[in-house]
Amino acid sequence: MGFVRNSDKSIELELFVAGKSVQKITINHLICVDDGCMSKSGFNGDYLNKYYPDDILQNILLGDVLYDGIALVKTADGFEQQIKDAHVEIAYKVTPHVIEFKDKKNKIIFVIKDTEQR
């Protein structure tokens, strides 16, 4: 479980396990974790995939398009992207209440749900 907080200055992701905060990630011009701050490309290389665009984590958390909108398909309630190359196999879907990012090739999954939907 986690919470995403967005302000003009930064995006903050706080992750919880059994009600206890286990990790806080802050994104602005750098990405900061408990161990320190690093460039976005450095974060991708250490935690995700070095071939991802620098702003991929920020774009996923905000539900923005990836890879400059490549393979963008608008749906009735959002959009989808299927991106496949030598380094990634991404299925990305954004709706008003759910963001799903799955990179099958790199075994990375993000699912963000709006817990306050009515």
ChimeraX commands (.cxc) that place a marker at each C-alpha (Angstrom):
marker #1 position 0.00,0.00,0.00 radius 0.5
marker #1 position 1.21,3.48,-0.63 radius 0.5
marker #1 position 0.27,7.11,-1.01 radius 0.5
marker #1 position 1.12,9.51,-3.81 radius 0.5
marker #1 position 1.30,13.20,-2.98 radius 0.5
marker #1 position 1.74,15.73,-5.76 radius 0.5
marker #1 position 2.67,19.40,-5.40 radius 0.5
marker #1 position 4.15,22.04,-7.68 radius 0.5
marker #1 position 7.61,21.26,-6.29 radius 0.5
marker #1 position 7.68,17.45,-6.14 radius 0.5
marker #1 position 5.91,14.12,-6.18 radius 0.5
marker #1 position 6.19,11.94,-3.11 radius 0.5
marker #1 position 5.49,8.21,-2.96 radius 0.5
marker #1 position 5.30,6.66,0.49 radius 0.5
marker #1 position 5.06,2.87,0.75 radius 0.5
marker #1 position 3.65,0.97,3.72 radius 0.5
marker #1 position 3.74,-2.65,4.85 radius 0.5
marker #1 position 1.38,-3.68,7.67 radius 0.5
marker #1 position 0.68,-0.01,8.39 radius 0.5
marker #1 position 4.35,0.90,8.79 radius 0.5
marker #1 position 6.16,3.29,6.42 radius 0.5
marker #1 position 8.95,1.31,4.75 radius 0.5
marker #1 position 10.09,3.63,1.94 radius 0.5
marker #1 position 9.65,7.21,0.84 radius 0.5
marker #1 position 10.53,8.31,-2.68 radius 0.5
marker #1 position 10.56,12.00,-3.60 radius 0.5
marker #1 position 10.77,13.12,-7.22 radius 0.5
marker #1 position 11.74,16.61,-8.37 radius 0.5
marker #1 position 14.82,17.28,-10.52 radius 0.5
marker #1 position 16.37,14.31,-8.65 radius 0.5
marker #1 position 14.85,11.17,-7.15 radius 0.5
marker #1 position 15.46,10.78,-3.43 radius 0.5
marker #1 position 15.10,7.53,-1.49 radius 0.5
marker #1 position 16.10,6.62,2.06 radius 0.5
marker #1 position 19.67,5.96,0.89 radius 0.5
marker #1 position 20.09,9.38,-0.74 radius 0.5
marker #1 position 19.36,11.29,-3.94 radius 0.5
marker #1 position 20.31,10.45,-7.50 radius 0.5
marker #1 position 19.58,11.45,-11.05 radius 0.5
marker #1 position 16.46,10.04,-12.66 radius 0.5
marker #1 position 18.56,7.97,-15.06 radius 0.5
marker #1 position 20.60,6.70,-12.10 radius 0.5
marker #1 position 17.41,5.69,-10.30 radius 0.5
marker #1 position 16.14,3.88,-13.38 radius 0.5
marker #1 position 19.43,2.02,-13.69 radius 0.5
marker #1 position 19.49,1.02,-10.01 radius 0.5
marker #1 position 15.80,0.25,-9.44 radius 0.5
marker #1 position 13.92,-0.11,-12.75 radius 0.5
marker #1 position 15.54,-0.39,-16.20 radius 0.5
marker #1 position 18.41,1.69,-17.50 radius 0.5
marker #1 position 16.70,1.97,-20.90 radius 0.5
marker #1 position 13.60,3.74,-19.53 radius 0.5
marker #1 position 13.19,7.47,-20.23 radius 0.5
marker #1 position 14.27,9.64,-17.29 radius 0.5
marker #1 position 10.72,10.77,-16.39 radius 0.5
marker #1 position 9.03,7.35,-16.56 radius 0.5
marker #1 position 8.37,6.97,-12.82 radius 0.5
marker #1 position 6.97,10.50,-12.56 radius 0.5
marker #1 position 4.78,9.92,-15.64 radius 0.5
marker #1 position 3.43,6.65,-14.24 radius 0.5
marker #1 position 2.61,8.19,-10.85 radius 0.5
marker #1 position 0.79,11.10,-12.53 radius 0.5
marker #1 position -0.91,8.98,-15.21 radius 0.5
marker #1 position 0.84,10.85,-18.03 radius 0.5
marker #1 position 1.77,9.34,-21.40 radius 0.5
marker #1 position 5.06,7.46,-21.71 radius 0.5
marker #1 position 7.73,7.61,-24.41 radius 0.5
marker #1 position 6.39,10.91,-25.81 radius 0.5
marker #1 position 3.03,9.28,-26.60 radius 0.5
marker #1 position 4.30,6.49,-28.85 radius 0.5
marker #1 position 1.60,3.88,-29.65 radius 0.5
marker #1 position -1.01,5.96,-27.78 radius 0.5
marker #1 position -4.59,4.70,-28.14 radius 0.5
marker #1 position -7.34,6.78,-26.56 radius 0.5
marker #1 position -10.12,4.82,-24.89 radius 0.5
marker #1 position -13.58,5.87,-23.70 radius 0.5
marker #1 position -12.23,6.63,-20.22 radius 0.5
marker #1 position -8.49,7.21,-20.66 radius 0.5
marker #1 position -5.72,5.76,-22.82 radius 0.5
marker #1 position -3.48,2.76,-23.39 radius 0.5
marker #1 position 0.01,2.23,-24.74 radius 0.5
marker #1 position 1.71,-0.97,-25.88 radius 0.5
marker #1 position 5.45,-0.40,-26.23 radius 0.5
marker #1 position 7.77,-3.18,-27.31 radius 0.5
marker #1 position 11.41,-3.03,-28.36 radius 0.5
marker #1 position 14.64,-4.88,-27.62 radius 0.5
marker #1 position 14.64,-3.67,-23.98 radius 0.5
marker #1 position 10.97,-3.39,-22.89 radius 0.5
marker #1 position 7.55,-4.97,-23.34 radius 0.5
marker #1 position 5.22,-2.45,-21.71 radius 0.5
marker #1 position 1.45,-2.53,-21.35 radius 0.5
marker #1 position 0.29,0.77,-19.84 radius 0.5
marker #1 position -3.32,1.68,-19.16 radius 0.5
marker #1 position -4.68,4.85,-17.54 radius 0.5
marker #1 position -8.29,5.40,-16.48 radius 0.5
marker #1 position -9.72,7.95,-14.04 radius 0.5
marker #1 position -9.36,5.55,-11.09 radius 0.5
marker #1 position -6.59,3.10,-12.04 radius 0.5
marker #1 position -3.10,3.30,-13.54 radius 0.5
marker #1 position -1.54,0.00,-14.62 radius 0.5
marker #1 position 2.04,-0.33,-15.83 radius 0.5
marker #1 position 3.40,-3.77,-16.68 radius 0.5
marker #1 position 6.77,-4.43,-18.28 radius 0.5
marker #1 position 6.72,-8.14,-19.01 radius 0.5
marker #1 position 10.31,-8.26,-20.24 radius 0.5
marker #1 position 11.73,-6.68,-17.05 radius 0.5
marker #1 position 9.14,-8.08,-14.59 radius 0.5
marker #1 position 8.11,-4.63,-13.32 radius 0.5
marker #1 position 4.51,-3.89,-12.29 radius 0.5
marker #1 position 2.90,-0.75,-10.89 radius 0.5
marker #1 position -0.81,-0.65,-10.11 radius 0.5
marker #1 position -2.14,2.59,-8.68 radius 0.5
marker #1 position -5.77,2.74,-7.59 radius 0.5
marker #1 position -7.75,5.71,-6.36 radius 0.5
marker #1 position -8.96,4.56,-2.94 radius 0.5
marker #1 position -11.34,7.50,-2.63 radius 0.5
marker #1 position -13.38,6.78,-5.75 radius 0.5
marker #1 position -17.12,6.98,-5.25 radius 0.5
marker link #1:1,2 radius 0.2
marker link #1:2,3 radius 0.2
marker link #1:3,4 radius 0.2
marker link #1:4,5 radius 0.2
marker link #1:5,6 radius 0.2
marker link #1:6,7 radius 0.2
marker link #1:7,8 radius 0.2
marker link #1:8,9 radius 0.2
marker link #1:9,10 radius 0.2
marker link #1:10,11 radius 0.2
marker link #1:11,12 radius 0.2
marker link #1:12,13 radius 0.2
marker link #1:13,14 radius 0.2
marker link #1:14,15 radius 0.2
marker link #1:15,16 radius 0.2
marker link #1:16,17 radius 0.2
marker link #1:17,18 radius 0.2
marker link #1:18,19 radius 0.2
marker link #1:19,20 radius 0.2
marker link #1:20,21 radius 0.2
marker link #1:21,22 radius 0.2
marker link #1:22,23 radius 0.2
marker link #1:23,24 radius 0.2
marker link #1:24,25 radius 0.2
marker link #1:25,26 radius 0.2
marker link #1:26,27 radius 0.2
marker link #1:27,28 radius 0.2
marker link #1:28,29 radius 0.2
marker link #1:29,30 radius 0.2
marker link #1:30,31 radius 0.2
marker link #1:31,32 radius 0.2
marker link #1:32,33 radius 0.2
marker link #1:33,34 radius 0.2
marker link #1:34,35 radius 0.2
marker link #1:35,36 radius 0.2
marker link #1:36,37 radius 0.2
marker link #1:37,38 radius 0.2
marker link #1:38,39 radius 0.2
marker link #1:39,40 radius 0.2
marker link #1:40,41 radius 0.2
marker link #1:41,42 radius 0.2
marker link #1:42,43 radius 0.2
marker link #1:43,44 radius 0.2
marker link #1:44,45 radius 0.2
marker link #1:45,46 radius 0.2
marker link #1:46,47 radius 0.2
marker link #1:47,48 radius 0.2
marker link #1:48,49 radius 0.2
marker link #1:49,50 radius 0.2
marker link #1:50,51 radius 0.2
marker link #1:51,52 radius 0.2
marker link #1:52,53 radius 0.2
marker link #1:53,54 radius 0.2
marker link #1:54,55 radius 0.2
marker link #1:55,56 radius 0.2
marker link #1:56,57 radius 0.2
marker link #1:57,58 radius 0.2
marker link #1:58,59 radius 0.2
marker link #1:59,60 radius 0.2
marker link #1:60,61 radius 0.2
marker link #1:61,62 radius 0.2
marker link #1:62,63 radius 0.2
marker link #1:63,64 radius 0.2
marker link #1:64,65 radius 0.2
marker link #1:65,66 radius 0.2
marker link #1:66,67 radius 0.2
marker link #1:67,68 radius 0.2
marker link #1:68,69 radius 0.2
marker link #1:69,70 radius 0.2
marker link #1:70,71 radius 0.2
marker link #1:71,72 radius 0.2
marker link #1:72,73 radius 0.2
marker link #1:73,74 radius 0.2
marker link #1:74,75 radius 0.2
marker link #1:75,76 radius 0.2
marker link #1:76,77 radius 0.2
marker link #1:77,78 radius 0.2
marker link #1:78,79 radius 0.2
marker link #1:79,80 radius 0.2
marker link #1:80,81 radius 0.2
marker link #1:81,82 radius 0.2
marker link #1:82,83 radius 0.2
marker link #1:83,84 radius 0.2
marker link #1:84,85 radius 0.2
marker link #1:85,86 radius 0.2
marker link #1:86,87 radius 0.2
marker link #1:87,88 radius 0.2
marker link #1:88,89 radius 0.2
marker link #1:89,90 radius 0.2
marker link #1:90,91 radius 0.2
marker link #1:91,92 radius 0.2
marker link #1:92,93 radius 0.2
marker link #1:93,94 radius 0.2
marker link #1:94,95 radius 0.2
marker link #1:95,96 radius 0.2
marker link #1:96,97 radius 0.2
marker link #1:97,98 radius 0.2
marker link #1:98,99 radius 0.2
marker link #1:99,100 radius 0.2
marker link #1:100,101 radius 0.2
marker link #1:101,102 radius 0.2
marker link #1:102,103 radius 0.2
marker link #1:103,104 radius 0.2
marker link #1:104,105 radius 0.2
marker link #1:105,106 radius 0.2
marker link #1:106,107 radius 0.2
marker link #1:107,108 radius 0.2
marker link #1:108,109 radius 0.2
marker link #1:109,110 radius 0.2
marker link #1:110,111 radius 0.2
marker link #1:111,112 radius 0.2
marker link #1:112,113 radius 0.2
marker link #1:113,114 radius 0.2
marker link #1:114,115 radius 0.2
marker link #1:115,116 radius 0.2
marker link #1:116,117 radius 0.2
marker link #1:117,118 radius 0.2
view
